[in-house]
Amino acid sequence: MFRFAGFEFDRQRAELRGADGKAIKLRPKTFDMLGLFATNAGRILGKQELMEAIWPNVHVGEDSLFQCIRELRTALGDDQRQMIKLVSGRGYMFDVEVSAEPAAAETQAPLPPLAGSREPAASAVAAAEPVEPRRLFGLRGPAALAAVAGLGAIVGLAVAALIVEPDVIFGRTTPTIAVMPIAGMGNDSQVAETAANVTTRLADGLAKIDNIQVVTQSAPQPASARVPPADFVVNGELAKGERSWELRARMTRAATGEVVWTAPVAVGFKDSDLEDADLGMQQSRLAAGLGHLLAVRINALVDRGARTSAADGRPPGSAKAAIDQANASINQTSRERFAAAQAMLEKALGGEPDNADLQVALAALQLRGIQMVWYSPADSTAAENNAGSMLERALRARPSSIPVLEAYCRFLNATNQFVESLVACTRALAFDPWNGIALYHMGLAQIQLGRFEDALATFKQADRFDTPQVSRWTWLLGAGWTCMLMGRAEEAVPWLQGSLAITPGSGRTHMLLAAAYQRSGRTDEAKAALAKALELRPGTTALNVAVPTRNASPVFLEASPRVIRAMVDAGLPER
């Protein structure tokens, strides 16, 4: 039982009671959040900490957090925001005196601990504070989504047998990464707070990676201070420019000081964006932009089967050049660019038929072609078989490789193996928690399984990370499609417009935008969008526009025809 400001928070009876003794109705998540505040009164709880604690099994946006905060303030009469205080750039603090006592004749079970909970770096009081070890012993966050999906033991074991080798994941030598506090350049307090927040988010994300160990220091150290015992050390500097945050980081070998990786990350903003909600998004993207690149580099170092160069962790020589050129060609998606990229990779693979990197790149490209319906039915079957055989060989050789797991995740989605795809996407996220491509394909699988709310939350999570940026148009498209399936046409419009602003050559996106316009009463814009879609995808009709529905849930099968009907109303030929 907790008492504060005239309220009683009774965990045994799951009630919040006011001074008059009457119960105040709260949603379960809002009740859980109040419990966290009550047990951490006077302590700043970061937004990410709150979201991971309250929604541990699903990706949610900050709007869900803000809704709970609003509901709590309303329930507590905290209109002046004196009880639940916002600490700019750091999180929320429950600033009331709380007394606690055991429930009568019963021992209270403790509330779940805050995921990744620790004091913010800015509150540290001693420079020599002990190093905090972090180690992930099981899947967290995105991994739990697979369990929620109702994965059967047989399916899980079958996929795990293909993609998991314990010696690779929990290898005989586990590298330790020391994350040093990112330095805020200048005297701006907002820069210092943002640097501390990005450091925390980065360390928390790295701690989710299966096959590494992470240690941190909670306060900036003098140059002469001893570096925590580690194999690699990560540090960096953050500066605020006129229109963007500029973050530069590096990873060095602790024993020699050799720089093995360095990267700049920039996140733009407008002056009006530097408010709390937008600042949280910027901090998320800074941490994710750095974390994604770092996770990929660490994965290349740890992956014993990867063919990497010492310089940058990518496949050497002509194979790397062909993969880079193919990826650059496909970035602005169109059928012609797709064909050019496929020709590049097939030519390179002809010269190096056993190159695993080229095999994975070509398989991933062919799967994109299957999903975009750029093959004839016969060619699609051949591409599917070819991609599947190449990926199975690559998975046996390199079961912890991020590119291989990404491609396998895409393969399972493209071949309508949605439950299995969730498992593979989860494995990719276990080595790169910021992987937007894996999140995108997880969202697609959730759509086909009829889990629209989960899918939208997953796409929004990918947008908060925004990594890799080149794939941004895909999760914007996914969010728009999900909104349409849920009957929220007006909400779909900005997502689809944003996707087309990045990749205007996608006919499917134009068709969805036409449907959204049509359902929003903007019929002229709907007809124009549909005309552009048919220009990009001539011959498309209501009979061939739908995605394959094998293994799709009844919920999806019921919602999808309504979207196609809106396209027909906007001008899509029925036959």
Number of C-alpha atoms within 10 A of each C-alpha: 17 18 17 13 13 11 19 21 21 16 18 14 9 15 17 24 19 16 10 8 11 12 16 12 13 17 11 12 14 20 21 20 20 20 20 20 22 21 18 16 19 17 15 21 24 21 17 22 19 22 20 19 20 22 16 18 18 22 21 22 19 18 10 15 19 13 12 21 17 17 16 20 17 12 16 19 12 15 12 9 15 14 20 23 17 16 13 15 23 21 20 21 20 23 18 16 12 18 14 13 9 11 14 9 6 8 9 13 8 8 11 11 10 16 17 18 15 14 13 20 19 15 10 14 10 11 13 14 12 11 15 13 13 19 17 16 13 11 16 19 19 24 23 16 22 22 14 10 15 9 16 13 8 9 13 16 13 12 14 16 11 13 23 17 15 9 10 18 19 13 15 9 11 15 17 21 27 27 25 21 24 25 19 21 15 11 8 11 11 15 19 20 19 27 28 26 26 26 27 25 22 23 23 22 22 28 23 26 27 21 25 23 21 24 22 23 22 27 21 18 16 8 7 6 10 9 16 20 14 17 16 23 24 22 17 21 16 25 19 20 11 9 12 16 19 16 25 16 17 17 23 19 16 19 11 9 11 11 15 17 18 18 14 15 18 20 17 15 17 10 9 7 13 15 11 15 14 14 17 23 20 24 24 24 24 29 25 29 25 24 24 24 21 22 21 19 19 23 22 24 19 20 20 16 17 19 16 17 13 12 10 14 18 17 20 15 9 12 21 16 15 20 21 14 15 23 19 13 19 19 16 18 17 19 19 12 17 21 17 14 24 22 14 17 24 17 12 21 20 11 11 14 12 10 16 24 22 23 25 26 26 28 28 23 24 26 25 18 20 21 18 17 17 18 16 10 11 8 12 18 14 14 19 18 12 16 23 21 12 18 24 17 15 24 20 15 16 23 25 28 23 24 19 27 26 23 29 30 29 30 27 22 24 24 18 19 18 27 23 23 27 29 27 31 31 27 28 29 27 28 26 26 27 31 27 29 24 29 30 28 29 29 29 29 28 27 24 27 20 21 18 23 16 20 29 27 20 29 30 23 22 31 26 21 26 25 21 17 12 15 20 22 27 23 28 27 27 26 31 30 29 29 22 25 22 17 16 16 24 17 16 27 23 17 20 26 19 16 24 20 10 18 20 18 18 22 25 18 26 27 30 27 30 34 34 32 26 26 21 16 12 14 18 12 17 26 22 15 25 28 20 18 23 19 12 18 19 11 12 19 18 15 10 12 17 14 13 14 13 11 13 18 15 12 15 19 14 11 15 19 14 15 23 21 16 21 30 20 19 26 22 24 14 15 9
